[in-house]
């Protein structure tokens, strides 16, 4: 079994096609992994609350992230 090397407190993930998106709320980041479970990119989140869920838009260009602290939904561009 292969394991990705991620931070201690990852609390949500989403697998889509050839990528895995992982939220690390304590670091306010989304990590993007490839098929070999290697981190290929990290996306910074605003250090505002506790992010607990992620979904991607149908075209895979935006991540929709829920923040249970503020009860808001954040939409991020994940193509960069």
Secondary structure, 3 states (H helix, E strand, C coil): CCCCCCCCCCCEEEEECCEEEEEECCCCEEEEECCCCCEEEEEECCCCCCEEEEEECCCCCEEEEEECCCCEEEEEECCC
